[in-house]
């Protein structure tokens, strides 16, 4: 297996910066009360962020005000982390879809409402709508790799895996540009 690093385009990097700013601000709030303070804000993993909830509940059980504030910031950070991960691994359209589904959810938690009403998240959503025609740069690489493999062996079969179902139609459309027979299963 070979890893190929693909750089995000400028438009995606702009959204990425906004989401990172939001995420880091929430992690910094957690660090001020001693949660995840052993790490730089840009090195906190999703697993550590998710695990922080249990630590918050244990540490601040007797101080419910601090506990609820910390849980709120941890939830906001998890939302932001997922948005970043979606943008970086799947693309602008998938980020837009995720944020719009979040907004349409009738039973929004307080943290979800706060997340969606933040100016930075609103800006990220607006930019994702503005840049919706931009496909993830990795799709061009996938298409080029598949075309190269098919040229070498026209009878070959290739399976492309994706982390999110929302990405499948995008991959199919990209493969059609290369006149590649492609089926979802």
ZIBEL-V382527 format. One record per backbone hydrogen bond with DSSP energy under -1.0 kcal/mol. CO is the residue of the C=O (numbers start at 1). NH is the residue of the N-H. Records with the same first field share a line. If there is no record, write none. Layout:
CO = NH ; NH
This chain:
9 = 13
10 = 14
11 = 15
12 = 16
13 = 17
14 = 18
15 = 19
16 = 20
17 = 21
18 = 22
19 = 23
20 = 24
21 = 25
22 = 26
23 = 27
24 = 28
25 = 29
26 = 30
27 = 31
28 = 32
30 = 33 ; 35
31 = 34
36 = 39
40 = 43
45 = 49
46 = 50
47 = 51
48 = 52
50 = 53
51 = 55
52 = 56
53 = 57
54 = 58
55 = 59
56 = 60
63 = 67
64 = 68
65 = 69
66 = 70
67 = 71
68 = 72
69 = 73
70 = 74
71 = 75
72 = 76
73 = 77
74 = 78
75 = 79
76 = 80
77 = 81
78 = 82
79 = 83
80 = 84
81 = 85
82 = 86
83 = 87
84 = 88
85 = 89
86 = 90 ; 91
91 = 95
92 = 96
93 = 97
94 = 98
95 = 99
96 = 100
97 = 101
98 = 102
99 = 103
100 = 104
101 = 105
109 = 113
110 = 114
111 = 115
112 = 116
113 = 117
118 = 122
119 = 123
120 = 124
121 = 125
122 = 126
123 = 127
124 = 128
125 = 129
126 = 130
127 = 131
129 = 132
131 = 134
136 = 139
137 = 141
138 = 142
139 = 143
140 = 144
141 = 145
142 = 146
143 = 147
144 = 148
145 = 149
146 = 150
147 = 151
148 = 152
149 = 153
153 = 156
164 = 167
165 = 168
167 = 171
168 = 172
169 = 173
170 = 174
171 = 175
172 = 176
175 = 180
176 = 179
